[in-house]
Amino acid sequence: KGGLDPNEDTMVWLRAELVGMEQLQRLRFMRLVTGLPLLTPDKVITISATKNKWAYFHSCTSTLDFPRFDSQEKLRYVLAEAMANGDAGGFSEIERNG
């Protein structure tokens, strides 16, 4: 859902990054996106296309606002920055809405 085709490069690269993460990093990603440490069978994550240059987590709605990228290296950098700042409230709805 959310405007990004599952087969476009950005989504392929995002899945590759998630698969390549260590388990603890994937658990952090899940917590940032869903507010839960694990993906339950009934939970759906929406990856929504954004024109912003950063990724934003919305754990209340299990949504990740994610820009399109022209390289996997840029995607990796932006995802890492968003996750690094996510625990402190940055790059999330808390930061955006004050």
MOPAC internal coordinates of N, CA, C and O (Angstrom, degrees):
PM7 1SCF
backbone

  N    0.0000 0     0.00 0     0.00 0    0    0    0
  C    1.4556 1     0.00 0     0.00 0    1    0    0
  C    1.5164 1   110.06 1     0.00 0    2    1    0
  O    1.2310 1   120.76 1   -17.51 1    3    2    1
  N    1.3165 1   116.16 1   162.49 1    3    2    1
  C    1.4504 1   119.57 1   167.98 1    5    3    2
  C    1.5054 1   116.88 1    99.80 1    6    5    3
  O    1.2310 1   119.33 1  -173.94 1    7    6    5
  N    1.3253 1   118.88 1     6.06 1    7    6    5
  C    1.4468 1   119.17 1   173.45 1    9    7    6
  C    1.5125 1   116.22 1   100.65 1   10    9    7
  O    1.2310 1   119.53 1   171.49 1   11   10    9
  N    1.3079 1   118.50 1    -8.51 1   11   10    9
  C    1.4655 1   120.60 1   176.36 1   13   11   10
  C    1.5260 1   108.23 1  -102.84 1   14   13   11
  O    1.2310 1   120.97 1   -55.16 1   15   14   13
  N    1.3117 1   115.76 1   124.84 1   15   14   13
  C    1.4541 1   120.89 1   178.90 1   17   15   14
  C    1.5265 1   109.08 1   -71.23 1   18   17   15
  O    1.2310 1   119.50 1   -45.01 1   19   18   17
  N    1.3306 1   118.56 1   134.99 1   19   18   17
  C    1.4714 1   120.60 1  -177.99 1   21   19   18
  C    1.5255 1   114.20 1   -59.13 1   22   21   19
  O    1.2310 1   120.54 1   159.06 1   23   22   21
  N    1.3417 1   116.57 1   -20.94 1   23   22   21
  C    1.4627 1   119.97 1  -176.94 1   25   23   22
  C    1.5247 1   114.21 1  -100.14 1   26   25   23
  O    1.2310 1   119.99 1   177.15 1   27   26   25
  N    1.3516 1   117.63 1    -2.85 1   27   26   25
  C    1.4673 1   117.84 1   179.63 1   29   27   26
  C    1.5288 1   109.61 1   -75.84 1   30   29   27
  O    1.2310 1   121.61 1   -20.96 1   31   30   29
  N    1.3253 1   114.52 1   159.04 1   31   30   29
  C    1.4723 1   120.56 1  -173.05 1   33   31   30
  C    1.5191 1   113.13 1   -52.09 1   34   33   31
  O    1.2310 1   119.85 1   134.64 1   35   34   33
  N    1.3224 1   117.90 1   -45.36 1   35   34   33
  C    1.4724 1   120.28 1  -177.45 1   37   35   34
  C    1.5206 1   111.38 1   -57.03 1   38   37   35
  O    1.2310 1   119.92 1   136.66 1   39   38   37
  N    1.3193 1   117.76 1   -43.34 1   39   38   37
  C    1.4674 1   120.27 1  -179.30 1   41   39   38
  C    1.5249 1   111.69 1   -71.84 1   42   41   39
  O    1.2310 1   120.39 1   141.79 1   43   42   41
  N    1.3156 1   116.86 1   -38.21 1   43   42   41
  C    1.4740 1   120.73 1   176.88 1   45   43   42
  C    1.5259 1   109.31 1   -61.17 1   46   45   43
  O    1.2310 1   120.87 1   134.54 1   47   46   45
  N    1.3351 1   115.95 1   -45.46 1   47   46   45
  C    1.4645 1   120.06 1  -179.72 1   49   47   46
  C    1.5232 1   111.62 1   -67.26 1   50   49   47
  O    1.2310 1   119.97 1   140.84 1   51   50   49
  N    1.3340 1   117.66 1   -39.16 1   51   50   49
  C    1.4681 1   120.14 1   178.30 1   53   51   50
  C    1.5269 1   110.05 1   -61.28 1   54   53   51
  O    1.2310 1   120.28 1   133.35 1   55   54   53
  N    1.3109 1   117.07 1   -46.65 1   55   54   53
  C    1.4758 1   119.35 1   178.04 1   57   55   54
  C    1.5247 1   110.72 1   -60.28 1   58   57   55
  O    1.2310 1   120.30 1   138.47 1   59   58   57
  N    1.3276 1   117.03 1   -41.53 1   59   58   57
  C    1.4707 1   120.22 1   179.23 1   61   59   58
  C    1.5251 1   111.23 1   -62.10 1   62   61   59
  O    1.2310 1   120.49 1   139.23 1   63   62   61
  N    1.3227 1   116.66 1   -40.77 1   63   62   61
  C    1.4708 1   120.27 1   178.69 1   65   63   62
  C    1.5247 1   110.97 1   -64.80 1   66   65   63
  O    1.2310 1   120.47 1   137.11 1   67   66   65
  N    1.3257 1   116.71 1   -42.89 1   67   66   65
  C    1.4614 1   120.13 1   179.94 1   69   67   66
  C    1.5212 1   111.21 1   -64.81 1   70   69   67
  O    1.2310 1   120.17 1   137.57 1   71   70   69
  N    1.3161 1   117.29 1   -42.43 1   71   70   69
  C    1.4623 1   121.27 1   178.33 1   73   71   70
  C    1.5257 1   110.25 1   -64.73 1   74   73   71
  O    1.2310 1   120.06 1   143.53 1   75   74   73
  N    1.3281 1   117.50 1   -36.47 1   75   74   73
  C    1.4559 1   121.68 1  -178.54 1   77   75   74
  C    1.5188 1   115.12 1   -76.95 1   78   77   75
  O    1.2310 1   120.36 1   167.22 1   79   78   77
  N    1.3284 1   116.92 1   -12.78 1   79   78   77
  C    1.4696 1   120.26 1  -179.91 1   81   79   78
  C    1.5261 1   111.09 1   -71.10 1   82   81   79
  O    1.2310 1   121.48 1   -27.19 1   83   82   81
  N    1.3172 1   114.77 1   152.81 1   83   82   81
  C    1.4568 1   119.18 1   169.60 1   85   83   82
  C    1.5161 1   107.94 1   -69.25 1   86   85   83
  O    1.2310 1   120.33 1   -23.08 1   87   86   85
  N    1.3087 1   116.97 1   156.92 1   87   86   85
  C    1.4624 1   122.05 1  -174.66 1   89   87   86
  C    1.5379 1   112.44 1   -55.13 1   90   89   87
  O    1.2310 1   119.80 1   137.95 1   91   90   89
  N    1.3139 1   117.99 1   -42.05 1   91   90   89
  C    1.4646 1   120.11 1  -179.26 1   93   91   90
  C    1.5289 1   111.87 1   -63.83 1   94   93   91
  O    1.2310 1   120.33 1   144.22 1   95   94   93
  N    1.3337 1   116.98 1   -35.78 1   95   94   93
  C    1.4651 1   120.33 1   176.63 1   97   95   94
  C    1.5314 1   110.84 1   -66.67 1   98   97   95
  O    1.2310 1   120.31 1   138.24 1   99   98   97
  N    1.3406 1   117.02 1   -41.76 1   99   98   97
  C    1.4723 1   119.91 1   177.46 1  101   99   98
  C    1.5239 1   110.91 1   -63.05 1  102  101   99
  O    1.2310 1   120.36 1   141.81 1  103  102  101
  N    1.3146 1   116.92 1   -38.19 1  103  102  101
  C    1.4689 1   120.36 1   177.68 1  105  103  102
  C    1.5330 1   110.56 1   -64.58 1  106  105  103
  O    1.2310 1   120.33 1   140.16 1  107  106  105
  N    1.3305 1   116.97 1   -39.84 1  107  106  105
  C    1.4743 1   120.63 1   175.70 1  109  107  106
  C    1.5154 1   110.83 1   -62.32 1  110  109  107
  O    1.2310 1   120.22 1   136.24 1  111  110  109
  N    1.3315 1   117.18 1   -43.76 1  111  110  109
  C    1.4607 1   121.31 1   177.69 1  113  111  110
  C    1.5281 1   109.74 1   -58.53 1  114  113  111
  O    1.2310 1   120.45 1   133.04 1  115  114  113
  N    1.3231 1   116.74 1   -46.96 1  115  114  113
  C    1.4701 1   120.19 1  -179.85 1  117  115  114
  C    1.5237 1   111.02 1   -60.21 1  118  117  115
  O    1.2310 1   120.47 1   136.42 1  119  118  117
  N    1.3217 1   116.71 1   -43.58 1  119  118  117
  C    1.4654 1   119.71 1  -179.80 1  121  119  118
  C    1.5199 1   111.17 1   -64.36 1  122  121  119
  O    1.2310 1   119.97 1   140.82 1  123  122  121
  N    1.3376 1   117.65 1   -39.18 1  123  122  121
  C    1.4547 1   120.58 1   179.91 1  125  123  122
  C    1.5287 1   111.71 1   -67.79 1  126  125  123
  O    1.2310 1   120.13 1   141.61 1  127  126  125
  N    1.3244 1   117.36 1   -38.39 1  127  126  125
  C    1.4589 1   120.53 1  -176.81 1  129  127  126
  C    1.5350 1   112.17 1   -82.60 1  130  129  127
  O    1.2310 1   120.02 1   142.60 1  131  130  129
  N    1.3218 1   117.57 1   -37.40 1  131  130  129
  C    1.4702 1   119.76 1  -173.31 1  133  131  130
  C    1.5217 1   114.27 1  -112.76 1  134  133  131
  O    1.2310 1   120.23 1   164.32 1  135  134  133
  N    1.3190 1   117.16 1   -15.68 1  135  134  133
  C    1.4604 1   119.60 1  -173.41 1  137  135  134
  C    1.5250 1   111.59 1    81.89 1  138  137  135
  O    1.2310 1   120.22 1   177.77 1  139  138  137
  N    1.3166 1   117.18 1    -2.23 1  139  138  137
  C    1.4667 1   123.08 1  -179.98 1  141  139  138
  C    1.5243 1   109.19 1  -115.93 1  142  141  139
  O    1.2310 1   120.06 1   -31.04 1  143  142  141
  N    1.3231 1   117.50 1   148.96 1  143  142  141
  C    1.4555 1   118.81 1  -178.92 1  145  143  142
  C    1.5308 1   113.71 1   -76.96 1  146  145  143
  O    1.2310 1   120.08 1   163.79 1  147  146  145
  N    1.3251 1   117.44 1   -16.21 1  147  146  145
  C    1.4638 1   121.23 1  -177.97 1  149  147  146
  C    1.5143 1   110.18 1  -135.26 1  150  149  147
  O    1.2310 1   120.81 1   -26.28 1  151  150  149
  N    1.3146 1   116.05 1   153.72 1  151  150  149
  C    1.4576 1   121.14 1   175.13 1  153  151  150
  C    1.5176 1   108.29 1   -84.88 1  154  153  151
  O    1.2310 1   120.89 1   -64.73 1  155  154  153
  N    1.3137 1   115.90 1   115.27 1  155  154  153
  C    1.4635 1   120.59 1   178.52 1  157  155  154
  C    1.5264 1   108.93 1   -85.17 1  158  157  155
  O    1.2310 1   119.70 1   -21.30 1  159  158  157
  N    1.3414 1   118.18 1   158.70 1  159  158  157
  C    1.4640 1   120.39 1  -176.00 1  161  159  158
  C    1.5371 1   114.55 1   -57.44 1  162  161  159
  O    1.2310 1   119.63 1   150.37 1  163  162  161
  N    1.3139 1   118.32 1   -29.63 1  163  162  161
  C    1.4675 1   120.42 1  -177.35 1  165  163  162
  C    1.5319 1   113.31 1   -93.89 1  166  165  163
  O    1.2310 1   119.63 1   178.30 1  167  166  165
  N    1.3125 1   118.30 1    -1.70 1  167  166  165
  C    1.4709 1   122.20 1  -176.62 1  169  167  166
  C    1.5198 1   110.76 1   -86.35 1  170  169  167
  O    1.2310 1   120.93 1   -47.92 1  171  170  169
  N    1.3240 1   115.83 1   132.08 1  171  170  169
  C    1.4633 1   122.09 1   177.41 1  173  171  170
  C    1.5170 1   107.87 1  -118.33 1  174  173  171
  O    1.2310 1   120.58 1   -46.79 1  175  174  173
  N    1.3186 1   116.49 1   133.21 1  175  174  173
  C    1.4593 1   122.26 1   175.03 1  177  175  174
  C    1.5210 1   107.84 1  -101.60 1  178  177  175
  O    1.2310 1   120.93 1   -50.12 1  179  178  177
  N    1.3240 1   115.82 1   129.88 1  179  178  177
  C    1.4510 1   121.14 1   176.38 1  181  179  178
  C    1.5199 1   108.63 1  -100.60 1  182  181  179
  O    1.2310 1   120.88 1   -54.08 1  183  182  181
  N    1.3220 1   115.93 1   125.92 1  183  182  181
  C    1.4585 1   121.80 1   174.10 1  185  183  182
  C    1.5214 1   105.70 1  -102.61 1  186  185  183
  O    1.2310 1   120.97 1   -70.12 1  187  186  185
  N    1.3092 1   115.74 1   109.88 1  187  186  185
  C    1.4554 1   121.69 1  -174.15 1  189  187  186
  C    1.5275 1   110.42 1  -104.13 1  190  189  187
  O    1.2310 1   120.72 1   -50.72 1  191  190  189
  N    1.3256 1   116.23 1   129.28 1  191  190  189
  C    1.4639 1   120.49 1   178.84 1  193  191  190
  C    1.5253 1   109.80 1   -66.41 1  194  193  191
  O    1.2310 1   121.01 1   -43.59 1  195  194  193
  N    1.3299 1   115.67 1   136.41 1  195  194  193
  C    1.4584 1   121.13 1   178.49 1  197  195  194
  C    1.5238 1   109.51 1  -133.84 1  198  197  195
  O    1.2310 1   121.13 1   -25.96 1  199  198  197
  N    1.3117 1   115.45 1   154.04 1  199  198  197
  C    1.4687 1   119.81 1   175.58 1  201  199  198
  C    1.5204 1   110.98 1   -91.20 1  202  201  199
  O    1.2310 1   120.15 1   174.21 1  203  202  201
  N    1.3487 1   117.32 1    -5.79 1  203  202  201
  C    1.4597 1   120.66 1   174.96 1  205  203  202
  C    1.5222 1   108.86 1   -64.67 1  206  205  203
  O    1.2310 1   120.52 1   -21.98 1  207  206  205
  N    1.3350 1   116.61 1   158.02 1  207  206  205
  C    1.4636 1   118.86 1   178.93 1  209  207  206
  C    1.5215 1   112.51 1   -88.57 1  210  209  207
  O    1.2310 1   119.88 1   171.77 1  211  210  209
  N    1.3356 1   117.83 1    -8.23 1  211  210  209
  C    1.4599 1   122.12 1  -179.91 1  213  211  210
  C    1.5116 1   110.57 1  -114.57 1  214  213  211
  O    1.2310 1   121.09 1   -22.53 1  215  214  213
  N    1.3087 1   115.53 1   157.47 1  215  214  213
  C    1.4626 1   122.31 1   173.70 1  217  215  214
  C    1.5274 1   108.27 1   -86.23 1  218  217  215
  O    1.2310 1   120.54 1   -39.49 1  219  218  217
  N    1.3267 1   116.57 1   140.51 1  219  218  217
  C    1.4709 1   121.78 1   177.89 1  221  219  218
  C    1.5191 1   109.63 1  -125.74 1  222  221  219
  O    1.2310 1   120.83 1   -46.71 1  223  222  221
  N    1.3297 1   116.01 1   133.29 1  223  222  221
  C    1.4588 1   122.61 1   179.18 1  225  223  222
  C    1.5238 1   109.87 1   -94.35 1  226  225  223
  O    1.2310 1   120.46 1   -41.72 1  227  226  225
  N    1.3277 1   116.73 1   138.28 1  227  226  225
  C    1.4697 1   123.27 1   174.98 1  229  227  226
  C    1.5308 1   106.99 1  -128.26 1  230  229  227
  O    1.2310 1   120.63 1   -93.84 1  231  230  229
  N    1.3280 1   116.40 1    86.16 1  231  230  229
  C    1.4596 1   119.91 1  -173.61 1  233  231  230
  C    1.5226 1   113.12 1   -67.49 1  234  233  231
  O    1.2310 1   119.56 1   153.45 1  235  234  233
  N    1.3244 1   118.44 1   -26.55 1  235  234  233
  C    1.4729 1   120.04 1   179.89 1  237  235  234
  C    1.5261 1   111.68 1   -66.75 1  238  237  235
  O    1.2310 1   120.61 1   148.11 1  239  238  237
  N    1.3332 1   116.44 1   -31.89 1  239  238  237
  C    1.4665 1   120.73 1  -179.27 1  241  239  238
  C    1.5250 1   112.28 1  -111.23 1  242  241  239
  O    1.2310 1   120.22 1  -174.29 1  243  242  241
  N    1.3118 1   117.19 1     5.71 1  243  242  241
  C    1.4714 1   122.81 1  -178.69 1  245  243  242
  C    1.5254 1   111.42 1    52.68 1  246  245  243
  O    1.2310 1   121.67 1  -131.56 1  247  246  245
  N    1.3328 1   114.40 1    48.44 1  247  246  245
  C    1.4557 1   120.82 1  -177.89 1  249  247  246
  C    1.5213 1   109.96 1  -121.57 1  250  249  247
  O    1.2310 1   121.20 1   -39.22 1  251  250  249
  N    1.3126 1   115.31 1   140.78 1  251  250  249
  C    1.4499 1   122.12 1   172.40 1  253  251  250
  C    1.5182 1   106.98 1  -118.35 1  254  253  251
  O    1.2310 1   120.30 1   -66.34 1  255  254  253
  N    1.3348 1   117.04 1   113.66 1  255  254  253
  C    1.4656 1   121.21 1   172.17 1  257  255  254
  C    1.5217 1   106.11 1   -78.30 1  258  257  255
  O    1.2310 1   120.82 1   -58.47 1  259  258  257
  N    1.3146 1   116.05 1   121.53 1  259  258  257
  C    1.4653 1   119.47 1  -170.27 1  261  259  258
  C    1.5165 1   109.96 1  -136.94 1  262  261  259
  O    1.2310 1   119.86 1   -52.79 1  263  262  261
  N    1.3334 1   117.87 1   127.21 1  263  262  261
  C    1.4697 1   120.06 1   177.83 1  265  263  262
  C    1.5233 1   111.46 1   -75.84 1  266  265  263
  O    1.2310 1   121.05 1   -18.10 1  267  266  265
  N    1.3106 1   115.59 1   161.90 1  267  266  265
  C    1.4668 1   120.43 1   171.65 1  269  267  266
  C    1.5286 1   107.54 1   -80.68 1  270  269  267
  O    1.2310 1   121.18 1   -32.12 1  271  270  269
  N    1.3299 1   115.35 1   147.88 1  271  270  269
  C    1.4558 1   121.08 1  -177.83 1  273  271  270
  C    1.5176 1   110.47 1  -124.58 1  274  273  271
  O    1.2310 1   120.90 1   -25.99 1  275  274  273
  N    1.3338 1   115.88 1   154.01 1  275  274  273
  C    1.4559 1   119.65 1   176.69 1  277  275  274
  C    1.5288 1   112.01 1  -103.08 1  278  277  275
  O    1.2310 1   120.74 1  -177.97 1  279  278  277
  N    1.3489 1   116.18 1     2.03 1  279  278  277
  C    1.4660 1   119.47 1   173.84 1  281  279  278
  C    1.5320 1   108.95 1  -155.84 1  282  281  279
  O    1.2310 1   121.65 1   -27.99 1  283  282  281
  N    1.3231 1   114.45 1   152.01 1  283  282  281
  C    1.4608 1   119.84 1   178.00 1  285  283  282
  C    1.5215 1   110.72 1   -68.53 1  286  285  283
  O    1.2310 1   119.80 1   151.07 1  287  286  285
  N    1.3186 1   117.98 1   -28.93 1  287  286  285
  C    1.4658 1   121.18 1   179.34 1  289  287  286
  C    1.5284 1   110.64 1   -65.13 1  290  289  287
  O    1.2310 1   119.99 1   137.20 1  291  290  289
  N    1.3255 1   117.63 1   -42.80 1  291  290  289
  C    1.4681 1   120.61 1   177.47 1  293  291  290
  C    1.5142 1   110.82 1   -64.68 1  294  293  291
  O    1.2310 1   120.73 1   137.20 1  295  294  293
  N    1.3367 1   116.21 1   -42.80 1  295  294  293
  C    1.4622 1   120.16 1   177.52 1  297  295  294
  C    1.5174 1   110.43 1   -58.97 1  298  297  295
  O    1.2310 1   120.31 1   133.97 1  299  298  297
  N    1.3210 1   117.01 1   -46.03 1  299  298  297
  C    1.4718 1   121.73 1  -179.33 1  301  299  298
  C    1.5271 1   110.60 1   -58.79 1  302  301  299
  O    1.2310 1   120.48 1   136.11 1  303  302  301
  N    1.3310 1   116.68 1   -43.89 1  303  302  301
  C    1.4630 1   121.09 1  -179.58 1  305  303  302
  C    1.5275 1   110.98 1   -63.27 1  306  305  303
  O    1.2310 1   120.28 1   130.69 1  307  306  305
  N    1.3231 1   117.07 1   -49.31 1  307  306  305
  C    1.4701 1   120.90 1  -177.64 1  309  307  306
  C    1.5293 1   110.43 1   -64.63 1  310  309  307
  O    1.2310 1   119.84 1   138.04 1  311  310  309
  N    1.3171 1   117.91 1   -41.96 1  311  310  309
  C    1.4645 1   120.66 1   178.68 1  313  311  310
  C    1.5295 1   110.57 1   -63.35 1  314  313  311
  O    1.2310 1   120.14 1   136.39 1  315  314  313
  N    1.3194 1   117.34 1   -43.61 1  315  314  313
  C    1.4668 1   120.80 1   179.10 1  317  315  314
  C    1.5285 1   111.19 1   -62.87 1  318  317  315
  O    1.2310 1   120.02 1   137.04 1  319  318  317
  N    1.3326 1   117.56 1   -42.96 1  319  318  317
  C    1.4679 1   121.07 1   178.42 1  321  319  318
  C    1.5302 1   110.89 1   -63.15 1  322  321  319
  O    1.2310 1   120.52 1   135.92 1  323  322  321
  N    1.3124 1   116.62 1   -44.08 1  323  322  321
  C    1.4663 1   120.45 1  -179.75 1  325  323  322
  C    1.5210 1   110.63 1   -63.00 1  326  325  323
  O    1.2310 1   120.17 1   137.30 1  327  326  325
  N    1.3226 1   117.27 1   -42.70 1  327  326  325
  C    1.4619 1   120.18 1   179.69 1  329  327  326
  C    1.5251 1   110.91 1   -68.91 1  330  329  327
  O    1.2310 1   119.99 1   141.25 1  331  330  329
  N    1.3194 1   117.63 1   -38.75 1  331  330  329
  C    1.4633 1   120.94 1   179.85 1  333  331  330
  C    1.5222 1   110.97 1   -63.33 1  334  333  331
  O    1.2310 1   120.41 1   144.85 1  335  334  333
  N    1.3147 1   116.82 1   -35.15 1  335  334  333
  C    1.4599 1   120.74 1  -178.70 1  337  335  334
  C    1.5243 1   113.27 1   -93.16 1  338  337  335
  O    1.2310 1   120.13 1   165.88 1  339  338  337
  N    1.3086 1   117.36 1   -14.12 1  339  338  337
  C    1.4634 1   121.42 1  -176.16 1  341  339  338
  C    1.5129 1   114.10 1   -61.74 1  342  341  339
  O    1.2310 1   119.90 1   140.70 1  343  342  341
  N    1.3203 1   117.79 1   -39.30 1  343  342  341
  C    1.4617 1   120.57 1  -178.60 1  345  343  342
  C    1.5260 1   112.52 1   -64.07 1  346  345  343
  O    1.2310 1   120.67 1   154.11 1  347  346  345
  N    1.3224 1   116.33 1   -25.89 1  347  346  345
  C    1.4699 1   120.58 1  -179.46 1  349  347  346
  C    1.5352 1   111.55 1   -93.97 1  350  349  347
  O    1.2310 1   120.42 1  -173.20 1  351  350  349
  N    1.3296 1   116.80 1     6.80 1  351  350  349
  C    1.4562 1   120.04 1   179.02 1  353  351  350
  C    1.5084 1   113.67 1    94.38 1  354  353  351
  O    1.2310 1   119.98 1   170.93 1  355  354  353
  N    1.3247 1   117.65 1    -9.07 1  355  354  353
  C    1.4612 1   119.69 1   177.39 1  357  355  354
  C    1.5052 1   111.21 1   -75.20 1  358  357  355
  O    1.2310 1   120.59 1   -26.84 1  359  358  357
  N    1.3000 1   116.48 1   153.16 1  359  358  357
  C    1.4659 1   122.39 1   179.89 1  361  359  358
  C    1.5220 1   111.55 1    57.89 1  362  361  359
  O    1.2310 1   120.86 1  -143.54 1  363  362  361
  N    1.3217 1   115.95 1    36.46 1  363  362  361
  C    1.4666 1   120.81 1   177.06 1  365  363  362
  C    1.5100 1   108.73 1  -142.10 1  366  365  363
  O    1.2310 1   120.58 1    -6.23 1  367  366  365
  N    1.3273 1   116.49 1   173.77 1  367  366  365
  C    1.4538 1   119.15 1   179.71 1  369  367  366
  C    1.5170 1   112.58 1   -62.71 1  370  369  367
  O    1.2310 1   119.80 1   155.80 1  371  370  369
  N    1.3090 1   118.00 1   -24.20 1  371  370  369
  C    1.4549 1   121.30 1   177.31 1  373  371  370
  C    1.5265 1   109.17 1   -64.14 1  374  373  371
  O    1.2310 1   120.30 1   133.22 1  375  374  373
  N    1.3289 1   117.03 1   -46.78 1  375  374  373
  C    1.4551 1   122.68 1   179.92 1  377  375  374
  C    1.5328 1   110.89 1   -66.52 1  378  377  375
  O    1.2310 1   120.87 1   134.17 1  379  378  377
  N    1.3180 1   115.95 1   -45.83 1  379  378  377
  C    1.4639 1   120.68 1  -173.84 1  381  379  378
  C    1.5226 1   111.22 1   -67.68 1  382  381  379
  O    1.2310 1   119.54 1   139.69 1  383  382  381
  N    1.2986 1   118.49 1   -40.31 1  383  382  381
  C    1.4687 1   121.82 1  -174.24 1  385  383  382
  C    1.5170 1   113.86 1   -97.14 1  386  385  383
  O    1.2310 1   120.39 1   175.66 1  387  386  385
  N    1.3166 1   116.86 1    -4.34 1  387  386  385
  C    1.4560 1   119.71 1   178.52 1  389  387  386
  C    1.4778 1   110.20 1    73.83 1  390  389  387
  O    1.2310 1   120.10 1   180.00 1  391  390  389

